[in-house]
Structure formats: structure tokens, C-alpha cells
Amino acid sequence: MCVRIRFSPECEPAPFDASEGTIVLPCTLSRAHAVTVVRAILAELAVQQPELGAVCWCGEPVTVLPRIPIQRRSEQVIKRGA
């Protein structure tokens, strides 16, 4: 997958960073709506989207789930180890 998805706690002026190939989504956005937003951004970038899900311009499916689960990113786990 060429495009990367990043969740940010702050509102950023542009949802797509072309230099990094990253789509920036607010962390307050529900995961159910994240796919819809990613599809809309990619459609504006002239990437045809299928009926279900989102695909990158290379054709691979885009995953909007974080790679590290929320419970593993808490302060306690970071300071004391898993």
C-alpha cells in the first residue's frame, strides 16, 4: 500500500500530505467513518474507489485500523513494559 493513514490529535490544515503520502485523520473520528473519509480524499485525488472499502492508487486495499491497539499505547504500558 502506497498511502499511509495517520490519526492526529490536532486538526491539521490539509488532510493529505503529498510529500509523505499520508492521509491525516483526526483521532476523534470513529473508525466506522474513517473509511468513508479516506475514500472521499482518495476520490478527490482521482483514485477510483470500489463499492466497498478503500483502495490506494496502486490498487491495494487501505487499512484504517491502527497497527498498535489502544490498550498497548497507554502510559502504564509504555513506562512499565508489556
N, C-alpha and C positions, 0 to 999 in steps of 0.2 A: 504494500500500500504506500503510495507516494505522499498522500496528505496525512498530517497528524492532527489529532484533536487534543486541545489543552483546555482545562477548566481553570478559570481565573477568578479570584475573589473580588477583583476590581473590574469596573467597566472600562473597557479599552475602546479607543475611537474607531478602530477598524476590526471587523470580525475575522478578516483573512490577512495573514502576514505572508506576502509572496516570497520574501527573501528566505524564510524558513519553511514555507509550505505548510503552515499551521493555521487551523481554524480555531479561534479562541471563543469559548463559550463561557457565560457566567456560571459560577459554581452553584448558584441558587436555582438554575434551570433544572427541571426534573428530567430524568433520563428518558422518560417517555416522549418528551417534547424535543430532546436533543437531536434525535434522528431527523425530525421534521425541519429543524433549523439548519442542520448540516446539509440536508437535501436542497433547501432553498438557497443556501450560499453557493453550493456547487452548481446548481442550475443557473445562477447569475454568472458563474464563471464559464458558462456554455458547456457544462458536462451533463449529458443526457442521463436522466435517472430512471431506473426501472419502477414498476408499480409499487414494489415493497422494498424497504431498506434504502441504503445509500451506497453509491459506488464512486470510487476515485476516478480520476481521468485515465488511469492505467487499466481500469476495469475491475479491480479488486474491491470486495465489499469493505465498507468503512465501519470500524468498530468504535462506538462512542463510550463504552464502559471503561472505567479507569483500570489500569493494569495492577495497581495496588489497592486492595479493598480498603474501605474507610477505616475499619477497626484496626488495621495494621499501620495506619498513619497517625494514630493518636500520640499525644505527648508521652504517655506512660510507656508505650511500646518503644518509642524512639529512644528514650532515656535509659530504660532498663533492659532492652532487648526482648526478642520474641521468645 
